Amino acid sequence: MTNKLQLPAAPVLLTRKAWTAFLVCLLLVGVLAPVLNLFVPEGSALHMSDYAVALVGKIMCYAICALAMDLIWGYTGILSLGHGLFFALGGYVMGMYLMRQIGQDGNYKSDLPDFMVFLDWKELPWQWLLSDSFVATLVLVVLVPAVVAGVFGFFAFRSRIKGVYFSIITQAMTYAALLLFFRNETGFGGNNGFTDFKRILGMPIATPNMRMSLFVITGLTLLGFFLFARWLVTSKYGRVLQAIRDAETRVMFSGYSPLPYKLSIWVISAVMCGVAGALYVPQVGIINPGEMSAANSIEIAVWAAVGGRGTLIGPIVGAFLVNGAKSWLTVTAPEFWLYFLGALFIAVTLYLPNGVVGLVAKLKNKKGGAA
């Protein structure tokens, strides 16, 4: 008798414990946080302050960027030092819509944004034509980062630029965009960017209900992207990505062209950052070219490294750990924050190559072996 070929079982999306943890996070974001902020009195120890809502909402946006970085760096082996550009592009698209929502409530009582009146502009430039439509804004939040990433990635990957050279040109691309957006004639507010937002969908943006709505939407988006990323990396497509990371030449000899895989995951990652930027702007209340700075893009890589590359959950943990520490240190010891960040990245690189999540898993394995 001949034995039938046994194919490996399809991997599950999440284990039972992971689904339980996911549902707990869903309840924390969608139920517990709104109750603690909106219904628990401010004097109570259980009250979630508006400051905490804004801080956690901002960090969840960063966590989406870290998750996007993990898809291209942790699972595909492509280190980008320019993802701050895609984050900023999504933020600018949303910022343009929010500026149009101000209407004639600005300082100059004009239909044009205040900075355009100050610069003596008479009409909106062409790139602002769809900015008064919320639906068009949602489409452009996805489309603009996707097109920029697609064009850049196609020429870079087709030329087989890899490693540190690819990282350098992503940094150069981001810096070029920063210089462009700093110029007043480009129509993006120059070095001041966009701020003083008042409404979204015709509703006041600075109310507790709106802040909490944005918080919940951001949390649900983060959880949704996590499930999407998990599905992606456990599929055949994800296995090819990991093969490209580990041995791209062997993948080519196996009959696969790395170009469409690298390009597609690069664009997906850029779109995720763009969505994060669009969620970030109404919660923080400002967007300017500083979001494209080299330090911001490098920090995204730091979050992924600290949490643990190639784990999905690790970069999310890293974003919360690093930005939580940043929020605390910039108040208690602001002059030491950058030294701490540099020392943290060096320590993780030298002693924790698998990040915090990898360390926890290693300790669990040792404990299980001892038992």
C-alpha positions as CSV (number, residue, x, y, z in Angstrom):
1,M,0.0,0.0,0.0
2,T,1.1,3.5,-0.8
3,N,0.9,6.1,1.9
4,K,-1.0,9.3,1.1
5,L,0.9,12.5,1.2
6,Q,0.1,14.4,4.4
7,L,-0.1,18.1,3.8
8,P,0.5,20.4,6.8
9,A,-2.6,21.6,8.5
10,A,-3.7,25.2,7.9
11,P,-2.5,27.4,10.8
12,V,-5.3,28.8,13.0
13,L,-5.7,32.5,12.9
14,L,-5.5,32.8,16.7
15,T,-5.4,30.2,19.5
16,R,-8.1,30.1,22.1
17,K,-6.1,32.0,24.6
18,A,-5.3,34.6,22.0
19,W,-8.9,35.0,21.1
20,T,-9.7,35.5,24.7
21,A,-7.1,38.2,25.0
22,F,-8.4,39.8,21.8
23,L,-11.9,39.9,23.1
24,V,-10.7,41.4,26.4
25,C,-8.9,44.2,24.5
26,L,-12.1,44.7,22.5
27,L,-14.1,45.2,25.6
28,L,-11.5,47.5,27.1
29,V,-11.5,49.8,24.1
30,G,-15.2,49.6,23.2
31,V,-16.9,49.4,26.6
32,L,-14.7,50.0,29.7
33,A,-12.8,53.1,28.5
34,P,-15.9,55.0,27.4
35,V,-17.7,54.1,30.7
36,L,-14.7,55.2,32.9
37,N,-14.3,58.4,30.9
38,L,-17.9,59.5,30.3
39,F,-19.9,58.1,33.2
40,V,-17.5,57.7,36.2
41,P,-17.2,61.0,38.1
42,E,-13.9,62.9,37.8
43,G,-13.3,62.7,41.5
44,S,-13.4,58.9,41.4
45,A,-10.1,56.8,41.4
46,L,-11.6,54.8,38.5
47,H,-12.2,57.9,36.3
48,M,-10.2,57.9,33.0
49,S,-9.2,61.5,32.4
50,D,-9.3,63.3,29.1
51,Y,-5.5,63.4,29.2
52,A,-5.4,59.6,29.4
53,V,-7.8,59.3,26.6
54,A,-5.8,61.6,24.4
55,L,-2.5,59.9,25.3
56,V,-3.7,56.3,24.8
57,G,-5.4,57.3,21.6
58,K,-2.2,58.8,20.3
59,I,-0.2,55.7,21.3
60,M,-2.7,53.4,19.5
61,C,-2.0,55.4,16.3
62,Y,1.7,54.8,16.9
63,A,1.0,51.1,17.5
64,I,-0.6,50.8,14.0
65,C,2.6,52.2,12.6
66,A,4.7,49.7,14.6
67,L,2.5,46.9,13.3
68,A,3.0,48.1,9.8
69,M,6.8,48.2,10.3
70,D,6.7,44.6,11.6
71,L,5.1,43.4,8.3
72,I,7.9,44.8,6.2
73,W,10.8,44.5,8.6
74,G,10.0,41.6,10.9
75,Y,8.4,39.4,8.2
76,T,9.9,40.5,5.0
77,G,13.4,41.8,6.1
78,I,13.0,45.3,4.6
79,L,14.0,48.0,7.0
80,S,12.3,51.3,6.2
81,L,13.5,54.6,7.8
82,G,10.9,56.6,5.9
83,H,7.5,55.4,7.2
84,G,7.0,58.7,8.9
85,L,6.3,60.1,5.4
86,F,3.2,57.8,4.9
87,F,2.0,58.6,8.4
88,A,2.3,62.3,7.7
89,L,0.6,62.0,4.2
90,G,-2.5,60.4,5.8
91,G,-2.4,63.1,8.5
92,Y,-2.3,65.9,5.9
93,V,-5.2,64.5,3.9
94,M,-7.3,64.4,7.1
95,G,-6.0,67.8,8.1
96,M,-7.1,69.4,4.8
97,Y,-10.6,68.1,5.4
98,L,-10.6,69.4,9.0
99,M,-9.3,72.8,7.8
100,R,-12.2,73.0,5.3
101,Q,-14.6,72.2,8.1
102,I,-13.6,75.4,9.9
103,G,-15.5,77.4,7.3
104,Q,-15.7,81.1,8.1
105,D,-15.0,80.5,11.8
106,G,-11.3,81.3,11.3
107,N,-9.6,84.5,12.3
108,Y,-10.1,86.1,8.8
109,K,-13.8,85.0,8.4
110,S,-13.0,83.5,5.0
111,D,-13.9,80.3,3.2
112,L,-10.2,79.9,2.6
113,P,-7.9,78.5,5.4
114,D,-6.3,81.3,7.5
115,F,-2.8,80.6,6.2
116,M,-4.0,81.1,2.6
117,V,-5.6,84.4,3.4
118,F,-2.4,85.5,5.2
119,L,-0.4,84.6,2.1
120,D,-2.9,86.5,-0.1
121,W,-4.1,83.5,-2.0
122,K,-7.4,84.1,-3.9
123,E,-8.5,80.5,-4.4
124,L,-7.9,76.9,-3.3
125,P,-5.0,75.1,-5.2
126,W,-5.9,72.0,-7.2
127,Q,-4.8,69.6,-4.5
128,W,-7.5,70.9,-2.2
129,L,-10.5,70.4,-4.6
130,L,-11.8,67.2,-2.9
131,S,-11.0,68.3,0.6
132,D,-14.5,69.3,1.5
133,S,-15.8,65.7,1.1
134,F,-15.4,63.3,3.9
135,V,-15.9,60.3,1.6
136,A,-13.2,61.5,-0.8
137,T,-11.0,62.2,2.2
138,L,-11.3,58.6,3.4
139,V,-10.4,57.4,-0.1
140,L,-7.4,59.7,-0.4
141,V,-6.1,58.6,3.0
142,V,-5.6,55.2,1.5
143,L,-4.9,56.2,-2.1
144,V,-2.2,58.9,-1.5
145,P,0.2,56.8,0.6
146,A,-0.5,53.8,-1.6
147,V,0.4,55.6,-4.8
148,V,3.6,57.3,-3.3
149,A,4.7,53.9,-1.9
150,G,3.8,52.0,-5.0
151,V,5.8,54.3,-7.3
152,F,8.8,54.5,-5.0
153,G,8.7,50.8,-4.2
154,F,8.4,49.7,-7.8
155,F,11.6,51.4,-8.9
156,A,13.5,50.5,-5.8
157,F,12.6,46.8,-5.7
158,R,12.9,46.4,-9.5
159,S,16.5,47.8,-9.1
160,R,17.1,45.2,-6.4
161,I,18.1,47.8,-3.8
162,K,18.4,46.1,-0.5
163,G,19.7,46.4,3.0
164,V,21.2,49.6,4.3
165,Y,21.0,51.2,0.8
166,F,17.3,50.8,0.8
167,S,17.0,52.2,4.3
168,I,19.1,55.2,3.3
169,I,17.0,56.1,0.2
170,T,13.7,55.8,2.2
171,Q,15.2,58.3,4.6
172,A,16.2,60.5,1.7
173,M,12.7,60.3,0.3
174,T,11.2,61.4,3.6
175,Y,13.6,64.3,4.0
176,A,12.9,65.5,0.4
177,A,9.1,65.5,1.2
178,L,9.8,67.4,4.5
179,L,11.6,70.1,2.6
180,L,8.8,70.3,0.1
181,F,6.1,70.6,2.7
182,F,8.0,73.3,4.5
183,R,7.6,75.6,1.5
184,N,4.6,78.0,1.7
185,E,3.9,77.8,-2.1
186,T,3.0,74.1,-1.9
187,G,-0.2,75.0,-0.2
188,F,0.2,72.8,3.0
189,G,0.7,75.5,5.6
190,G,4.5,75.7,5.5
191,N,6.3,75.0,8.8
192,N,3.1,75.7,10.8
193,G,1.1,73.0,9.1
194,F,-2.6,72.7,10.0
195,T,-4.2,73.4,13.4
196,D,-7.2,75.0,15.1
197,F,-9.6,72.3,14.0
198,K,-13.2,72.9,15.1
199,R,-15.5,70.3,13.5
200,I,-15.6,66.9,11.9
201,L,-18.6,65.8,10.0
202,G,-20.2,69.0,11.1
203,M,-19.9,68.1,14.8
204,P,-17.6,69.9,17.4
205,I,-14.3,68.1,17.6
206,A,-13.3,69.2,21.2
207,T,-16.2,67.5,23.0
208,P,-15.8,64.5,25.4
209,N,-18.1,62.4,23.2
210,M,-16.2,63.1,20.0
211,R,-12.8,62.5,21.7
212,M,-14.1,59.2,23.0
213,S,-15.5,58.3,19.6
214,L,-12.2,58.9,18.0
215,F,-10.5,56.8,20.7
216,V,-12.8,53.9,20.1
217,I,-12.5,54.1,16.3
218,T,-8.7,54.1,16.7
219,G,-8.7,51.1,19.1
220,L,-11.0,49.1,16.8
221,T,-8.8,50.0,13.8
222,L,-5.7,48.8,15.6
223,L,-7.4,45.5,16.5
224,G,-8.7,45.1,13.0
225,F,-5.3,45.6,11.5
226,F,-3.8,43.1,14.0
227,L,-6.3,40.4,12.8
228,F,-5.6,41.4,9.2
229,A,-1.8,41.2,9.7
230,R,-2.2,37.8,11.5
231,W,-4.3,36.4,8.6
232,L,-1.7,37.8,6.1
233,V,1.4,36.2,7.7
234,T,-0.2,32.8,8.3
235,S,-1.3,32.5,4.7
236,K,0.8,31.2,1.8
237,Y,1.5,34.8,0.9
238,G,2.9,35.4,4.4
239,R,5.1,32.3,4.1
240,V,6.6,33.6,0.9
241,L,7.3,36.9,2.6
242,Q,9.2,35.1,5.3
243,A,11.1,33.0,2.8
244,I,12.1,36.3,1.0
245,R,13.3,37.6,4.4
246,D,15.4,34.4,5.1
247,A,16.7,33.6,1.6
248,E,15.5,35.7,-1.3
249,T,17.8,34.0,-3.8
250,R,16.4,30.6,-3.0
251,V,12.9,32.0,-3.4
252,M,13.9,33.2,-6.9
253,F,15.3,29.7,-7.7
254,S,12.0,28.2,-6.5
255,G,10.1,30.0,-9.3
256,Y,8.8,33.0,-7.3
257,S,9.4,36.6,-8.3
258,P,10.1,38.6,-5.1
259,L,9.0,41.9,-6.7
260,P,5.2,41.6,-6.5
261,Y,5.4,40.3,-2.9
262,K,7.8,43.0,-1.7
263,L,5.9,45.7,-3.5
264,S,2.5,44.7,-2.3
265,I,3.5,44.3,1.4
266,W,5.3,47.7,1.1
267,V,2.1,49.4,-0.1
268,I,0.0,47.6,2.5
269,S,2.3,48.8,5.2
270,A,2.3,52.4,3.9
271,V,-1.5,52.4,3.8
272,M,-1.7,51.3,7.4
273,C,0.6,54.2,8.4
274,G,-1.5,56.6,6.4
275,V,-4.7,55.4,8.2
276,A,-2.8,55.8,11.5
277,G,-1.9,59.4,10.6
278,A,-5.5,60.2,9.6
279,L,-6.7,59.0,13.1
280,Y,-3.8,60.8,14.8
281,V,-4.5,64.3,13.5
282,P,-8.1,65.0,14.9
283,Q,-7.0,63.6,18.3
284,V,-3.8,65.6,18.6
285,G,-5.1,68.7,16.9
286,I,-2.2,69.5,14.6
287,I,-0.2,68.3,11.7
288,N,3.0,69.8,10.3
289,P,6.2,68.8,8.4
290,G,7.8,67.8,11.7
291,E,6.0,64.5,11.5
292,M,8.3,63.7,8.5
293,S,11.4,64.2,10.5
294,A,14.1,61.5,10.5
295,A,13.7,60.9,14.2
296,N,10.0,60.0,13.8
297,S,10.7,57.4,11.2
298,I,13.5,55.9,13.3
299,E,11.3,55.8,16.3
300,I,8.9,53.5,14.5
301,A,11.7,51.0,13.9
302,V,12.7,51.3,17.6
303,W,9.1,50.4,18.7
304,A,9.2,47.3,16.5
305,A,12.7,46.3,17.8
306,V,11.9,46.9,21.4
307,G,8.7,44.9,21.4
308,G,10.0,42.1,19.2
309,R,10.1,41.8,15.4
310,G,8.2,39.1,13.6
311,T,5.6,38.6,16.4
312,L,2.9,41.2,15.5
313,I,2.0,41.7,19.2
314,G,5.6,42.7,20.0
315,P,5.6,46.0,18.1
316,I,2.3,47.0,19.6
317,V,3.8,46.3,23.1
318,G,6.9,48.2,22.1
319,A,4.9,51.3,21.0
320,F,3.1,51.4,24.3
321,L,6.3,50.8,26.4
322,V,8.4,53.4,24.6
323,N,5.8,56.1,24.3
324,G,4.6,55.5,27.8
325,A,8.1,56.0,29.0
326,K,8.5,59.0,26.8
327,S,5.4,60.6,28.2
328,W,6.7,60.1,31.8
329,L,10.3,61.1,31.2
330,T,9.5,64.2,29.1
331,V,7.8,65.5,32.2
332,T,10.1,64.3,35.0
333,A,13.5,64.4,33.2
334,P,13.0,65.9,29.7
335,E,16.8,66.5,29.2
336,F,17.5,62.7,29.5
337,W,14.7,61.4,27.2
338,L,16.8,61.1,24.0
339,Y,19.7,59.5,25.9
340,F,17.3,56.9,27.3
341,L,15.9,56.2,23.9
342,G,19.3,55.7,22.4
343,A,20.5,53.5,25.3
344,L,17.3,51.4,25.1
345,F,17.8,50.7,21.4
346,I,21.4,49.8,21.9
347,A,20.5,47.5,24.8
348,V,17.8,45.8,22.8
349,T,20.0,45.3,19.8
350,L,22.9,43.8,21.8
351,Y,21.0,41.8,24.5
352,L,17.4,41.4,23.4
353,P,17.4,40.6,19.7
354,N,13.9,39.2,19.9
355,G,12.6,42.2,22.0
356,V,10.5,42.2,25.1
357,V,8.0,39.6,23.8
358,G,10.9,37.3,22.9
359,L,12.3,37.7,26.4
360,V,9.0,36.8,28.0
361,A,8.7,33.8,25.8
362,K,12.2,32.7,26.7
363,L,11.5,33.0,30.4
364,K,8.3,31.0,30.0
365,N,10.2,28.2,28.2
366,K,12.8,28.1,31.0
367,K,10.1,28.0,33.7
368,G,8.3,25.2,31.8
369,G,11.6,23.3,31.4
370,A,12.4,23.6,35.1
371,A,8.9,22.3,36.0
